[in-house]
Amino acid sequence: MPAAAVGGGGWRPSRRAALFGGLCLCCLPSLSRSAEAFAMDEVGPGVFVRRGPDAEATAENNDAIANIGFIVGTEGVLVTESGGSLADGRWLRAEIRKRTDKPIRYVVLSHVHPDHCFGAAAFAEDRPVFVGHRDLRGALDARGAFYRTRLVEILGEERTGTVVYPTLEVRDEAEIDLGGRKLRFTAHGVAHTNCDLSMLDTGSGLLFPADLLFVGRVPSLDGSLIGWLKEIERLKGMGASRAVPGHGPTSVELAAGLADLGRYLSRLRDETRKAIAADLPIDKAVSTVAGDERGNWSLFDLYNGRNVTQAYKELEWE
């Protein structure tokens, strides 16, 4: 869709746009293991992360496909990502309770996509502060019910969960004290989505860019290509050397991860512009643009064509 259509709280995507925005439910690969088989990596002092597999939502995996985890401070726990379903969130909460009985005070909702926020309902009994981008509420109003319906079709009502809204909305920047470590939040411009939130843990120095950083799994463009390239430069200036990506290894070198992401997005931009200049129809562009990147990313054939479509619709209005 054109960039002008994804600006702020008035954003209302079509059914097709909502489906393509991070939850493809057709022709899905099966995952041979369930969420119970996952393990937590301690990637920093008191920082635990589970790697999600490079897959899409299935009944077998409970939509447990994103990197999720938690941070333990002296006064409580912060959930960095809640998971992709009520079942996934319950798994994460049980993992927290294996390691600490400190109160779960915060749950981060990094953006609107279901694999990152539908586990939030599992923490309702803890009465945490749910932290989200200033535009997350509007995005959930537009998409939440649709995402939930599709997840129920895959997982069933009892495993899906409900839409949870942020109770602390970050307009630009915010900081919370977890006890012995401060977490600094940044509300980004339209990029991967229109409601991307990143977090810097001062205790470990780790940056949590969520889906502003994909490593190994092909990025999914659901906001603005030009905006995402701009936000990559912003992430570079945040002073972190390592990061926990939204998808990929549980901890990576930030510079290397951003370099790979920037290369793909730049190629997507440049080759889409060339296709538009040559009057190449969009249905032809999706089969050629960024094709040389195929060997660098998992799920490339599932997402690259959609990324080209999104890029084409944005860039043709330049």
Steps between C-alpha positions, in 0.01 A plus 500: 500500500624860453698641792231760555259223594701378794556818694328507837203402708259525206671214320250235392656222290297285266436135578775411253746741662420365844558146385833586339613696806682219674249215515486285189278203565506313171754249367673498837796279588442274797725512802600169649534621857269686732575800721567264791822389328650851499777616731595840640845647435648734760641758260600747772484528878137433588395512133334187360392451137335216308573473133197458280531271197489630143143388439146628484211443740378140521293294740819316592705805599239721674630795293814483716715635218643826635792558733347560843637528850536696821735715708536468877572809710532534875139617527323297237485343155444649156373281216681606182247330268193304612476239222259416221205352689355445844666157503837652408464769765415241764811306404709814545340584834581148624862549392516823698364329809767228472762771548352768726198577715541876455188680378449536127465876479525575127408328174626654176276498193764582238257534207167378366593165342343205681819297549623782725192600697237226528674343800429810708173364640696231685632771733168663588499356852831675570342838430809633322545822308465418130747720310438590136551756226270802488338363183462140615147550631381620160676212325338249736160659442553455127647150501464332837162336448600373156826353629318336788243342270769350281697370801186337640459320168850356541544452876146487639337742740667363813856555375463831318455773760344844479609837368686692772549876476794703631450676832821700460526659156844625397463814292869565431724360775442360847703339778408260776704376795479125558728521802874507432443552128312751289317425177485774239222487240488669161186538288613476138357649185315286247740219403434127542153607617352832609547418870854365553645535850863429591657465844854539634592313818761707684585208725630277220546754222276290276269665250158342439392634159229234457408463133697805397775236480461164325802268487489198270124512447397730215358831625130569453411852386172621645563871540742715300812387317655848503402539864662168595829596339483825696437319828798269434720809521330595824566157648868531410522810717355348816836400642448122509741245358274195539130447449217252538325493161130434460588191295833320481768407755432608856791746499691649206751769414281799426717648225517175303129434534406850388744478209329188365155646553600830342645323198176312435277803552725720284490245220123481536481880473743540211370215286138598559577854388662363185194283433269799539719716275493226235118476525533137610160385631486412866420135426824477302702691757417255780676219314821692433566770761761402762514147364876482559426510874317166496790296635556735795164466676261229616135531391616721212244370252219548751573867571712664232218532248284671760786730591537595134127569478513722808811679376353553154185659638706731721766600248274557202374813680846656536 
